[in-house]
Amino acid sequence: MSASPASPPGPKLTPLTPAHFDTVAKLAREIWLAHYTAIISREQIEYMLGPRFSAENLGKYVGAHDRWMYVLEVDGAPSGYLSYALSGKPREIKLEQLYLLPALHGRGIGKYMMGVVEKHARELGCDTLMLTVNKRNEKAAGVYRASGFRVREEAVFDIGNGYVMDDYVMEKPI
């Protein structure tokens, strides 16, 4: 009788370390170019990717007590990333980023990642989870609405170099 092969591991989130910086930057570029070119210009994407995924910026998450970043692995391969932080408002946490490779959409992995954020937020005493999402990012906004978020306000953020983010600020009780 032969042993059955081990089933491949499911999604796994690992806290960000400096060894992950290049992996996260590469994942971000791949995911953002696949997703955002229909919403914002490639030039704006490139402008946003550079500073956000610099070693200096990513380093702010390593060992921090007010912000967290994780690398997602699915079946042992880097497949996405997640970051969130205390928002500065009492009892509120902000989902900053929740991204996974397009081939993994629709498998419940995003829901799993969101669940990790919500659990940690409750452990921290937070009762509100908020995020911003581009108004033209209808797919993501729809997913957030379906998971209990509502639009708190609309906001336009000047991100420099002539670019703005025209977003919904969404929230949900947790």
N, C-alpha and C positions, 0 to 999 in steps of 0.2 A: 504494500500500500504506500503510495507516494504522498508526501505532504503537499497540501494545497499551497499555492504561492500566496505570500502575504499580500493583502490588499494595499494599494498605494495610500500613503498618508493623505488626509484631507487638508483643508486650509489650516495654516499655522501662522500666527503673528509673533514676530520676534522684535523686542525693543531695538531701536536704531543704535548702532555703534558706528564709529568712524570707518570701520571696514565695509559698511553698507553704503557709504556716501556715493560712490560711483554707480553702484547698482540702482539706487533710487533715482539718480539723475538720468540714467539710461531709460529706466522704466517710465519716468515722467515724460521724457521726450517722445517715446514711442506712443504712449497713451494719449498725450495731449495732441500730437500731430494727427493721430487717427480720429480723435473726437472733436477737437475745437476748430479745425479749419473750416467747418461749415457754419461756425458761430462768430469767430473773430479772425482777423487776418493772421497770416503766418508770421508777419513781422511783429505783431503784438504778442503772439505765442512765444517767439524767440526772446523778445524783450522781458517777458515774465519768467521764463524758464531760468535764465542766467542767474539772477540774484537769489531766487527762491531755492535753488538747488546748489548753491555754492557751499563749500566746506564750512565757511564762517556761519552761514545761516543754519545749515543742518546741525552744526555743532551746538546750537542753542538748545536742542532737544536732548542731548546726551546728558543724563544725570540730572535733568531739570525737575523741579517739583511743581511747576505750574503749566507745563506743556509736555506732550508725549508724542512720539512718532514710532511707528512699527512698520516693519517690512513684512509683506504677505508672501508666503510660499504656498503653492498648491502643487501637490504631488512632488514635493522636493525642489521645485523651481521657483525663482523669484517671479512673482505674478502681479504685484501691486503694492500699495502702501497706504498708510492711514496716519493722520495727525489731528490732534485736538489740543485745546488749551483752555485754561480758565479765561473767561471773557473780560473780567474786570468788574462785572456786575455781580452783586451777591447771589449766590446759589445758582449761577449760570455757567455753563461750559459751552465752548464753541467748537463744532466740528469744522476743522480747517480744510482737510483733504480726505477723500475716500475714493481711491482709484484702483481699478483692476483692469487687466488686459481685456480687450473687447471679446475675445474668444470665451472668456469665463462669465460673461454677463448672462443673467437668467438662471444661474445655478444656486442661488441663495447665499452666495459668498458675501455679497455686499450687506445683506441682512445680518449675517454672522458678524461682520466687522462692526456694523452699527450697534449690535447687541453688546459687543465688548466695550464700546464707548459708553453706552448707557449704563452698564453695570458699574464701570469705574466712576462715572459721574455720580451715581447714587452713593457709592462708597465715600465719595468726597463731600457728600451733603448737598449736592446740586439737585434741583428739581426742574430745571429748564435746560434743554439742549437747543442751541441755535446754530444757524449756518447762513451763508450767503450763496446764492446760485444765480448765474447769469439768466436774465429773463428769456433769452433765446434758447437756453438749454432745456428745452421742453421735456426731453426724456428724463433727465435727472430731477427736474422740478416735479414731474408726475410721480416718480418713485418716492420722493420725499412726501408729497401729499398723501400718497397711498399708505405711508407708514406713520401718518399722524401729524405731520408738520402743517402749519398754516402760515400764510404770509403775514408777518408782523408789520412790515413796511417795505416800500420801494426806495432804493438808494442808488446814487451814482457816485462812484469813487474814482477820483483822479489818481491814476497810478504813475503819472509822469510821462514824459516824452510824447505828450499829446494823446495818450491813451486813457480811456476810462473803462470802468466796469459798471455796466448798467444791470443792477442786481435786484433780486428779491432778498430780503432778510426774512428768513423763516424760523419758526420755533415750534417746539412741542414740549408738553409736560412729560417728565419722566419719573 
